[in-house]
Amino acid sequence: MKILTKGKYYGEKKLELDNKGVVLSEYDYRIPQTDWHYHENPYFMYIIEGNLYDINRKGKTNCPAGSLLLHNWNETHYNAKASEFARGFHIEFERNWYDQKKLDVDLWEGSQRIVNPAMHHLLGKIYYEFKCQDQYAAVSIDLLLLQLCETSQLSQQSKHFNMPSWVSRLKEILHDDTIEILNLQFLSDELGVHPVHISRAIPKYFSTTLGSYMRQQKIQKALPLLFDSSKSLGEIAYLCGFADQSHFTRTFKLYLGAKPKDFRLLL
């Protein structure tokens, strides 16, 4: 069993930033399959391009572009490429960083794919600053990392709530790209739950409103598409369900702090 130490990953390193206990790095993945291994530090991995599988003792997870994974420090796994080329962005936390920030590293559980769109937005902002690396990047990354950990740990804690069984089905519906018209009455009919119960549950279990969650979900879908230079911003707006490119631009800037055009140019 191989143990990968700080800042070490399978692949070809393209860029790295050591930010006082947190290592941010971008890698091209070249080999078809890695060995079984685990990392000495917990880390997030965002799939920028390509498609790969993450395999651990519990099963196999398909990770296309735009996927965000969390690996805890002692979780054994291996990766296999499902595409000819793949690229990823890592955020690795040394465990003494958690002590300094008074955060609980043990709250994270195992290896998992994260679907919370708010975390994808924070990841996008961190990656933007990582690529900038100007005089403001370091302090921006520090603040964003704390927000990322806080959001992640709140998401972990919500799993321990006594959630009604229909909340899981609600999440599936909200992430279903084939549904064209989505409103409270539609959700009520699909779930067999009164609209009042749904309206009360969403802020509790999603930490936001229904409208905000859906807009966040569209931006989450748009992020990996911006790496594909063959797609215009108008096409991306259409694919993600925005009314037009202007609507896409306004919403993207609201959540990411930059226009999609500027985000793409930096990449």
N, C-alpha and C positions, 0 to 999 in steps of 0.2 A: 504493500500500500504506500503510495507516494504522498508526502506532505508538502504542499506548496507554501513557502514562506512569504513574507510581506512583499507585495508587488510582483509576484511570480504567477504567470498564467501560461497555458499552452497557446502558442501562436506567435505572431510577429508583432512586437511592440512598435506602435507608430508615434505615440505621444504619451508623456507621463508628467504628472504634477504631484509632488509630495507636499501636502498642505497641513503640516503640524499634526501628525497623527492620523491623517486620512490621505490615502494614496488614490489619485484619480488617474486612470489610464485608458488608452484606446488601443485595441489589438485587432489585427487581421487574423482570422482563423484559417489555417492552411491544411492541417492534417485531417484525414477523414474521421478519425476517432481518437479520443484521449484514453489514457489509462484510468483505472479506478484511482481516485485520490480524494483528499480533503484539504482545506485551507486552514492555516493557523488563525486567521482572522475572518470575521463575518464580512460579507460584501454584497452589494447589489450588482447585477449585470443587466444591461440594456442592450438588446439586439438591434443594432443600427441597420444592418443590411443582411440579406440572406435568410437562411432557415436552418435551425439545428434542433436536435433532441437533447433534453437533459434527462438522464436516467439515474435514479437512486434506488434504494432498497424497496421503496413503496411503489415504484412504477416509472412510466415513461411519459414525459411531457413534451408536446410539440411546441416549439418556440419560433414562430415566424418573426419577421422584422416588426419592431414595435413592442415586442414582449419584454416585460420587466420581471426579473427573478431575484429572489433573496436566498442566499446560502448562508447558513449559520456556520460558525467556526469549526464544528466537529462533524459535519454532515458529509459522508462519503457519497461520491457520485462520479459519473463520467459523461462526456458530451460526444455526440456523433453528428456530423454535418449531414443535412438533408438537401443542401444546395452546393454548387461548385465553389462558391465564395461566400464567406460570412465575415461580419465585422461586429465588434462589441465594445461597449463602454463600461468600465468597472469603477465602483466606488468602494474602497476597502477601508475598514475601520480597525485601527489597533485598539485592543481592549482597554488599554489605559486611557484612551481618549474618552471612553464612556465614564470612567471614574472622574475625570476632570470636569466633564459636563454634567455629572450627576444623573446619568441615564442608565437604565437597566438593560444590559445586553442580554440577560437571560430571559427577557420577555419574549424574544423572537423564537419561533418554533420551526426548526427544520428547514428544508428546502421547499420553496413554493413559488408559483407564478402569481404575480400581483396584478389584480384587475382594477384597483382603486384609481380612477383617472386623476385625482388630485396629486397622487404620487408621481404619475407620469409627467404631469405639468412641472412639478418641482425638479424632476430629473431633467426635463428639457431645459429649464432655466440654468441648472448646474452645468449641463453640457455646453450651453451657450457661453457661459463665463469661462469654462475650461478652454474653449477654443479662442476666446478673446485674449486671456492672459495679459491684460493691461494692468495699470496701477490700481484699478478698482476691483479686479477679479477676486483677489484673495479674501477681502472682507465680505464680498457678496457671497462667495462660496461658503464661508463660515456660517453665515446666517441661514442660507438655504439648506445646508446640511442639518442644522438643528431642526428646521421645519420638517425636513424629510424624515428624520428619526421620530420626531413627535407624531407626525401623521401616521407613520408606520406602526408605532406602538399603540396609538389610539385604535387603529384598525385591528391590531392583534387583540386588544382588550375587548373590542366589540364582539369577537367570536365567543366570548364567555357569557355574553348576555343570553337571557332565556328568550331567544328570538322565536316568533311564530314560524311555523313550517313554511308558510306561504312567502316569507321574505326571500328565501333562496330562489323560489320561482320568479319572484318580482325582479331579482337581479338578472336572471336569465333573459327575461323579456326585455329589460332595458338595454341589454347587450346584444340583442337580436337585430342584425342589420336588415333583415327582410321585412320588418314591420314598418310600413310607411306612415300610418297615422297613429299617433300615440297620445292619448288623453286619459284623464282620470276615470271616465266612464268605461273606456276600453279595458283599463287595468282592472277595474272592479268586476267587469263581466268575466275576464279571463281568470281571475283569481278566486272569484266567488266570495269576495270580501267587500264590505261596505266602504264607499269612498272616504268616509270620515276616518276609519281605521287606517287606511292607506296614507292619508294626509298626515296623520299623527306619527305613523311609523317611519316615514322617509327621513325627516329630520333626525330622529333618534338613531336609526341604523345606518344612515348614509351621511350624516353630519352636514347636510346641505338641503336645499330645496330640490324638488323634482326637476324644475326647469334648469337650474344650475347644473345638476348632475348630468342631464342630457347634453347640455352644451359642452361640459367637460369631456364627455364621452366622444363627442365629435372631434374635439381637438386632439384627444388621445389617438384617434384613428388617423388624423392628418399628419401627426409628427413623423412617422416613418415614411410617409409618401413624399415629404419634402426632400428626402435623400435621393429620390428617383428623379433625375433631371429630365427624363423623357415626358414627365407629366407637367402640364402647365398649372398655374395656381387656379385657373378657372376649372380645370378638370378635377383638381383635388377638392375644390369647394363643392362640386357636384357629387363626387364620390362619397363625401362625408355628410351630405344632406343639408348643406347650407343653401339659403335662398339664391345667393349669387356670390361673386368674389368679394364684393364690398362687405357683405355680412360676415364672410369668412375672415377677412382681414381685421374687422373690428373685434370679433370674438377672440381671435387668436391673440391679438395685442392685449386684450383684457386679462387673459389668463397667463400669457407667457411674457408680457412686458415688451415685446418686439413684434414688428410686422412680419408676416410669413416670408415676404420678399427679403427682408434683412436677415432673417434667420437662415434662409436658404443660401444667401450670398456668403455668409460667414462659414457655412459648412463646406 
